[in-house]
């Protein structure tokens, strides 16, 4: 639990997880921001206006899943690194997760990296499909990785530059 150990549990995230039917349609953002803090860059970053703050800047972001097309602009804009784009429609057995990345070394497309859960534990190998760097993203890269579909709601970080053991 976030208040107990600083790690958001899947139970706490349940209201934010897109419906199964929406996940089947393609990439969609997940704003894993569950605390009321003064922050709204994601609202400004979304060109489709899919993210809103109903009660002002100290509210939690609300994502209109029907409007979101998974463009990833919100991912790099979040100073809390709490927004991810999940694509369950990527392939029959694998999904993609686009996540923010502010570490060194920067992985290269095609590289195999360690995929980490919210606690920092390695849960699988991931293939880096895309590394995006843009002035729009300021200094935050967005990395798209391919992982087993059943881990798409768990993987939220990567560790590059290390050998990953097979699981």
C-alpha positions in Angstrom: 0.0 0.0 0.0 1.2 3.5 -0.8 0.7 4.8 2.7 2.5 1.8 4.3 5.5 1.1 2.1 5.4 3.8 -0.6 4.4 1.3 -3.3 1.0 1.5 -5.0 -0.8 -1.8 -4.9 -2.9 -3.2 -7.8 -5.9 -2.9 -5.4 -5.3 0.8 -5.1 -5.0 1.1 -8.8 -8.1 -0.9 -9.7 -10.3 2.1 -10.3 -7.7 3.5 -12.8 -7.1 0.4 -14.8 -8.8 0.7 -18.2 -11.6 -1.8 -18.9 -10.8 -5.0 -20.7 -12.7 -3.8 -23.8 -10.7 -0.5 -23.9 -7.4 -2.4 -23.5 -8.2 -4.6 -26.5 -8.6 -1.5 -28.7 -5.0 -0.4 -28.5 -2.7 1.9 -26.6 -4.2 3.8 -23.6 -2.6 5.9 -20.9 -2.7 5.0 -17.2 -2.3 7.9 -14.8 -1.1 6.1 -11.6 -1.4 9.3 -9.6 -3.6 8.5 -6.5 -2.7 11.5 -4.2 -4.1 15.0 -4.3 -1.0 17.1 -5.0 -0.7 20.4 -6.8 0.3 19.2 -10.3 -1.2 19.3 -13.8 1.4 19.1 -16.6 -0.4 16.0 -18.0 -3.5 18.1 -18.6 -1.6 20.6 -20.6 0.4 17.9 -22.5 -2.6 16.0 -23.8 -3.5 17.3 -27.3 -6.9 15.5 -27.2 -7.9 16.8 -23.8 -8.3 13.3 -22.5 -6.9 14.2 -19.1 -8.7 16.6 -16.8 -8.7 17.7 -13.2 -12.3 17.9 -12.0 -11.7 19.8 -8.8 -8.7 21.9 -9.8 -4.9 21.6 -9.7 -4.8 19.6 -6.4 -7.1 16.9 -7.7 -6.1 13.6 -9.1 -6.0 13.4 -12.9 -9.0 11.9 -14.6 -8.4 10.1 -17.9 -11.2 9.8 -20.5 -10.2 6.4 -21.9 -12.5 6.8 -24.9 -10.7 9.9 -25.9 -7.1 8.8 -25.2 -5.2 7.4 -28.2 -2.0 6.5 -26.4 0.1 9.2 -28.0 2.5 9.1 -25.0 2.9 12.9 -24.6 1.6 12.8 -21.1 4.2 10.1 -20.1 7.2 12.4 -20.2 5.3 15.5 -18.9 4.6 13.9 -15.5 7.1 15.1 -13.0 6.1 12.2 -10.7 6.9 9.6 -13.5 3.4 8.2 -12.8 1.9 7.9 -16.3 2.3 4.9 -18.6 0.8 3.8 -21.9 -0.2 0.2 -22.1 -1.0 -1.6 -25.4 -2.6 -5.0 -24.8 -3.4 -5.2 -28.6 0.3 -5.3 -29.6 0.5 -9.1 -30.2 -1.3 -12.3 -29.1 1.1 -13.1 -26.3 2.9 -9.8 -25.6 2.0 -6.2 -24.7 3.9 -3.0 -24.8 4.4 -0.5 -22.0 5.7 3.0 -22.7 7.3 4.5 -19.6 9.3 7.5 -18.6 13.1 7.1 -18.3 15.6 9.4 -16.7 18.5 7.1 -16.0 21.9 6.1 -17.5 22.7 4.2 -19.5 20.1 4.9 -22.1 19.0 1.7 -23.7 19.1 1.2 -27.5 16.3 -0.1 -29.6 16.4 -3.9 -29.8 18.3 -4.2 -26.5 17.0 -6.6 -23.9 16.6 -5.0 -20.5 15.4 -6.0 -17.1 11.7 -5.2 -16.6 10.9 -4.1 -13.0 7.7 -4.0 -11.0 6.7 -1.0 -8.8 9.0 -2.2 -6.0 12.0 -2.4 -8.3 12.1 -6.2 -8.4 13.0 -7.7 -11.8 10.0 -9.7 -13.1 11.1 -10.5 -16.7 13.1 -9.5 -19.7 11.9 -6.8 -22.0 12.8 -5.9 -25.5 13.2 -2.2 -26.1 11.1 -1.3 -29.2 11.4 2.5 -29.2 13.4 5.2 -27.5 11.8 8.6 -27.9 13.6 11.9 -27.2 12.0 15.1 -28.1 12.1 18.8 -27.1 8.4 18.3 -26.2 9.5 15.7 -23.7 12.1 18.1 -22.1 14.8 15.8 -20.6 12.7 12.8 -20.0 12.9 9.9 -22.5 10.0 7.6 -23.2 10.9 4.0 -23.7 8.5 1.5 -25.2 9.2 -2.1 -24.2 7.6 -5.4 -25.2 6.8 -7.8 -22.3 4.6 -10.8 -21.7 0.9 -9.7 -21.7 0.2 -11.0 -18.2 2.8 -8.5 -16.8 1.5 -5.4 -18.5 -0.2 -4.0 -15.3 2.9 -4.8 -13.2 6.0 -3.7 -15.2 6.6 0.0 -14.6 10.4 0.5 -14.9 13.5 -1.0 -16.6 17.1 -1.5 -15.7 19.4 -1.1 -18.7 23.0 -2.2 -19.1 22.8 -5.4 -17.0 22.6 -9.0 -18.0 19.1 -10.4 -17.4 18.7 -14.0 -16.3 16.1 -16.1 -18.0 13.0 -16.8 -16.0 
